[in-house]
């Protein structure tokens, strides 16, 4: 689990960008229990190929999470910010 600041540092250091593609999700993300959680694909296409699946996890006490509509809003905001 990374904080927002740690995630920004990671993305900038590695040079990853969010992709607007559907994924099959990630397995075992904190706050989602056992099984799949929604994920956003981040990739780097250069001399080296790198990628990461990222799941934005709910904060403790967040009442709107994890509905499908809330996830779509978060996904759209993350992709717009990190493209």
C-alpha positions as CSV (number, residue, x, y, z in Angstrom):
1,X,0.0,0.0,0.0
2,X,1.3,3.4,-1.0
3,X,0.2,6.8,0.1
4,X,-0.7,9.3,-2.6
5,X,2.7,10.9,-2.2
6,X,4.5,7.6,-2.5
7,X,2.4,6.6,-5.5
8,X,3.1,9.9,-7.3
9,X,6.9,9.4,-6.6
10,X,6.7,5.8,-7.9
11,X,4.8,6.8,-11.1
12,X,7.2,9.7,-11.8
13,X,10.3,7.7,-11.1
14,X,9.4,4.7,-13.3
15,X,7.6,6.9,-16.0
16,X,4.3,5.0,-16.0
17,X,1.1,6.4,-17.6
18,X,-2.5,5.3,-17.0
19,X,-4.2,3.5,-19.9
20,X,-7.9,3.8,-20.7
21,X,-8.4,0.1,-21.1
22,X,-10.6,-2.4,-19.2
23,X,-8.7,-4.9,-16.9
24,X,-9.6,-8.1,-15.2
25,X,-8.8,-6.5,-11.9
26,X,-6.2,-7.2,-9.2
27,X,-6.4,-10.0,-6.6
28,X,-6.5,-9.4,-2.9
29,X,-6.5,-5.6,-2.7
30,X,-6.8,-4.2,0.8
31,X,-10.4,-3.3,1.7
32,X,-12.0,-5.6,-0.9
33,X,-11.6,-8.9,0.9
34,X,-10.4,-12.0,-0.9
35,X,-11.0,-12.0,-4.7
36,X,-10.8,-9.5,-7.5
37,X,-10.8,-5.8,-7.1
38,X,-11.1,-3.2,-9.9
39,X,-7.7,-2.1,-11.3
40,X,-6.3,0.5,-13.6
41,X,-3.5,-0.4,-16.0
42,X,-0.3,1.7,-15.9
43,X,2.4,1.1,-18.6
44,X,5.6,2.4,-19.9
45,X,6.5,1.8,-23.6
46,X,10.1,2.8,-24.2
47,X,13.3,0.8,-24.6
48,X,12.0,-1.2,-21.7
49,X,8.4,-2.4,-21.2
50,X,7.0,-2.0,-17.7
51,X,3.5,-2.2,-16.3
52,X,1.5,-2.2,-13.1
53,X,-2.1,-2.8,-12.1
54,X,-3.3,-0.2,-9.6
55,X,-6.3,-0.4,-7.3
56,X,-7.4,2.7,-5.5
57,X,-8.3,1.4,-2.1
58,X,-11.1,2.8,0.1
59,X,-10.3,4.8,3.2
60,X,-11.6,3.4,6.4
61,X,-15.1,4.8,7.0
62,X,-15.7,5.7,3.3
63,X,-19.4,5.1,2.9
64,X,-19.6,5.5,-0.9
65,X,-17.1,2.8,-1.6
66,X,-16.9,0.3,-3.4
67,X,-20.0,0.8,-5.5
68,X,-19.6,0.4,-9.3
69,X,-20.5,4.0,-9.9
70,X,-18.0,5.3,-7.4
71,X,-15.3,3.1,-8.9
72,X,-16.1,4.4,-12.4
73,X,-15.7,8.0,-11.1
74,X,-12.4,7.2,-9.4
75,X,-11.1,5.4,-12.5
76,X,-11.9,8.3,-14.8
77,X,-10.2,10.8,-12.4
78,X,-7.1,8.6,-12.1
79,X,-6.8,8.1,-15.9
80,X,-7.2,11.8,-16.6
81,X,-4.6,12.7,-14.0
82,X,-2.0,10.2,-14.9
83,X,-2.3,10.0,-18.7
